[in-house]
Amino acid sequence: MAYELKSARYLAAEILRAVLAPGDRAIDATMGNGHDTALLCSLVGPEGRVYAFDVQPAALEATRRRLAEEGLAGQAELFLLGHEHMREAVGEPVKAIVFNLGWLPGGDHRITTRTETTLPAIQQALALLMPMGVLVICVYPGHPEGEREQEMVTRLLSRLSPREYNVLMQQFLNAGAGAPLCFAVQKQRGSEPRA
Ligand SMILES: C[S@@+](CC[C@H](N)C(=O)[O-])C[C@H]1O[C@@H](n2cnc3c(N)ncnc32)[C@H](O)[C@@H]1O
């Protein structure tokens, strides 16, 4: 079959599939309807652990239901808590972390991720990553807060030391200014986690 270039969401999932193995630890920083949490749980298996965060009870409920239906609830720990508190909540280094920014699909568009909390959360995520671990972030600049997130996340990640991190940015350049982006950050071998 012909290879197709992947959009931000697909690339993020592809990277997570390549990085995670049974027994690993991972974080879903924006649980939403639980698609990413379920993917992480299936990749780390029953011996692994997935920590997932959201500020909306509806997101927790949707995720809890999805995990139960798919038989994946045993390896997940769900927090009704902002991701800007992840370092207090997760006491161990992790292999992969995913942020899918924006609002809950089908939910209230006023409850969206915000630059003020997204940036400290990304800093904490970087500290929690194991060497060779990967952080993936999908950003949707098609709305004003998403546009700010794109600008500030780009600024933060482009300043990371290349001795400590490799940083990738993917976007379809001819799809208009609001096209989603996928950032992928890999901690270099020899850079220690600060969990
Ligand atoms: C695009 S959705 C995530 C979709 C989800 N990953 C999925 O697979 O269905 C973004 C989510 O981020 C949540 N959110 C907003 N602010 C947050 C914060 N400070 N900490 C954690 N989650 C937050 C929203 O409530 C929303 O559910």
The ligand as an SDF file (V2000), in Angstrom:
LIG
                    3D

 27 29  0  0  0  0  0  0  0  0999 V2000
   -8.2450   17.7600   22.9360 C   0  0  0  0  0  0  0  0  0  0  0  0
   -8.7790   17.1950   24.5120 S   0  0  0  0  0  0  0  0  0  0  0  0
   -7.8450   15.7420   24.7550 C   0  0  0  0  0  0  0  0  0  0  0  0
   -8.2890   14.5720   23.9170 C   0  0  0  0  0  0  0  0  0  0  0  0
   -7.8300   13.2460   24.4870 C   0  0  0  0  0  0  0  0  0  0  0  0
   -6.3960   13.0990   24.5190 N   0  0  0  0  0  0  0  0  0  0  0  0
   -8.4890   12.0460   23.8300 C   0  0  0  0  0  0  0  0  0  0  0  0
   -7.7650   11.1060   23.4530 O   0  0  0  0  0  0  0  0  0  0  0  0
   -9.7170   12.0030   23.7430 O   0  0  0  0  0  0  0  0  0  0  0  0
   -8.0230   18.3290   25.6370 C   0  0  0  0  0  0  0  0  0  0  0  0
   -8.3820   18.0710   27.0870 C   0  0  0  0  0  0  0  0  0  0  0  0
   -7.5230   18.8600   27.9070 O   0  0  0  0  0  0  0  0  0  0  0  0
   -8.2340   19.1140   29.1090 C   0  0  0  0  0  0  0  0  0  0  0  0
   -7.5860   20.1670   29.8950 N   0  0  0  0  0  0  0  0  0  0  0  0
   -7.7610   21.5050   29.8820 C   0  0  0  0  0  0  0  0  0  0  0  0
   -6.9620   22.1040   30.7850 N   0  0  0  0  0  0  0  0  0  0  0  0
   -6.2590   21.1090   31.4020 C   0  0  0  0  0  0  0  0  0  0  0  0
   -5.2620   21.0740   32.4330 C   0  0  0  0  0  0  0  0  0  0  0  0
   -4.8090   22.1880   33.0160 N   0  0  0  0  0  0  0  0  0  0  0  0
   -4.7900   19.8730   32.8200 N   0  0  0  0  0  0  0  0  0  0  0  0
   -5.2200   18.7170   32.2340 C   0  0  0  0  0  0  0  0  0  0  0  0
   -6.1560   18.6860   31.2580 N   0  0  0  0  0  0  0  0  0  0  0  0
   -6.6610   19.8730   30.8370 C   0  0  0  0  0  0  0  0  0  0  0  0
   -9.6300   19.4790   28.6180 C   0  0  0  0  0  0  0  0  0  0  0  0
  -10.5660   19.3460   29.6690 O   0  0  0  0  0  0  0  0  0  0  0  0
   -9.8160   18.4470   27.4810 C   0  0  0  0  0  0  0  0  0  0  0  0
  -10.5080   17.3270   27.9290 O   0  0  0  0  0  0  0  0  0  0  0  0
  1  2  1  0
  2  3  1  0
  2 10  1  0
  3  4  1  0
  4  5  1  0
  5  6  1  0
  5  7  1  0
  7  8  2  0
  7  9  1  0
 10 11  1  0
 11 12  1  0
 11 26  1  0
 12 13  1  0
 13 14  1  0
 13 24  1  0
 14 15  1  0
 14 23  1  0
 15 16  2  0
 16 17  1  0
 17 18  1  0
 17 23  2  0
 18 19  1  0
 18 20  2  0
 20 21  1  0
 21 22  2  0
 22 23  1  0
 24 25  1  0
 24 26  1  0
 26 27  1  0
M  CHG  2   2   1   9  -1
M  END
$$$$
